[in-house]
């Protein structure tokens, strides 16, 4: 019996020296879960697309697309720094150790398994991944195409003054440009492929997802492209007016812009005539009643011409159109800005930037203005 008692005492001492191992990184309280940390621009990592997979549960026009992102996605974008969540003061060190060393539950195990098997955004079979900026007119074109497609996209908003490592990596995968690279938006990752250039991405989205904005036939393609070529010619004139360094230079650039607006009116009339002649229905758009790639790839310049030039150069787009008698162009502008996808995207851009859309564009464009006329 004495030998048995001694054995029990030794076993008891052995158990007393066995303690659940506390992980070195156990003191992790206060930091938001990994998807938020690794998706922020504060961490140079390629993990963000993988870790944020499947978080976008948003709806586009009429309940489809990528209308409004979740809180996790907002804080996962490069516009918002990593958040710190307050630790619970009522939790004792002993309770923390117990939490850190407890056996994983069945649901936790299933969650880890689900994460490990989740398809990455942009990979084959995964959600299309689109990098945009809320203030870039070129990225806005691809964004509109995505909203119009009726397909769920994982939209990542980028701060162009502090581009994320994820964007840099994605752009490098798809660009033909030599190093050193300056990453640009939009960048689309779909089915393992990486696509760049706004017009090409918008056209790809329309065709790949069989969107209604894709041109229906050769006549529509010609009519829409004819108008788009003339309206997009306003973009360099807009930039030249912003960058003007004297009254004379500014007046010359604004006169050139007015002349191009008149040319847009003529191109719109021709496009609509071709559409009607081919049996299309009348309407305010380049292809009559149909909102197509002609609008998706052009209308993002409307608020820049109206709001930014109005603020910095005193140019009033609607008054200029009315004074010049550009009736078709005026109807086209009004119809474009009332499009649900346009209103939805500008509203979302306001949420992301924390400003009304006009102020966000004006503030972003101020870097191009060195002479203010004073």
Steps between C-alpha positions, in 0.01 A plus 500: 500500500790734576640431152156575345471826697846608384405431139187712529705791642748484209216495247342800671830692485541415133153631417573816700793577267294453186349836386318580177751679274425870452574614143762770461257713302217443741484862622307602190208679662392835357585439131225446249497162329763418241299583186485864610862522604642339190269685263606845621762711327709487818610145425701427186374153429341299223264331741218755487314360197511148643401597852219729393348241271130454513436808718320697229128440537387811322240560238515714189222664299167339574658287768798367304862593455714663766294783639602544862783323672503364850674663793782248469553590137498872570766464765686249286553762229820701477306820580448399861777416744487191718253541784576418859224349705504569877592205720255378759613637839291250690693204364766375739847376393396153613190515282712614204737207543206266521359645178831473317558141602151357470430217261353626167129441472346313212369824345845662524656199330241515225570875456873437456426223253266729306766772486760257374279381213353837406554606138707816476341809340617526142606136480327239285153452638538795738321833524633755248736742676509863388734771629363853456532846649192697609633816330659367179286547185675215319446246778140624524438365149589145601302542822188603306544202268518272804185650652314472171601136456275371778793292630647510849849656501749531782568874475821631660526877543848647470645825627710609201735697724580186701451202272486162669748219444210291372428748220868525412525123473180469298602774258840339452328175406302662219696793365726518197678806639869480592626555852499711708126453502241757600192295582176627348134421544290323393650154533272200457584146608260241356536126455871521573559773242605860571367780279593869485396815304159649574337471156621144454390395847154656456457325163623170643255516790210577266578202276620250763186545711260549208397843621223700337747785444689298239434616145225289344629514142747663263285812460484560874874438531571759231251756630606466863871504421461805276343703778735367768806596296382861485390530861821344632694762302377744767721337765838643387337841449361483853846425638659779296245749634573391858875535444481838322742758639355823365170661401590478131590132519187421700269681257659318205452161667139575596424614144643173370285312750187686384581411139535135596162507677343616173672213323357260761151629416552424130645156575205422728252597228674272249516210748131527583407522133691180421327325789153604383579403142595149622167461681603618847267691731545876543650625825758735653801267476744446216314180407158657551308347786783261590760591760817335371878503521482838327373646829695273737830612345421872484253624762750489786643829368169684544550588871861602430395737224208636702634512855880512484526744210219700653688531829849575369431665163146640523383275214128418529437191290120508497492872420757453223290218349182706523655818360647307204165332426639149546161345568592136438813524713304660783246215499782247485675655805179503704416139411850379590512656846155358580608146414471281815854363464641853475310623805590186691872527427524871582312444825735215590801717415372760744479237773853378434657849492287640781407802286222595263595387150560848360733595785690173465562566129595864558746412775653218294541724193660789685845348446471578129435872558807718554358834378179630649473831318596708804 
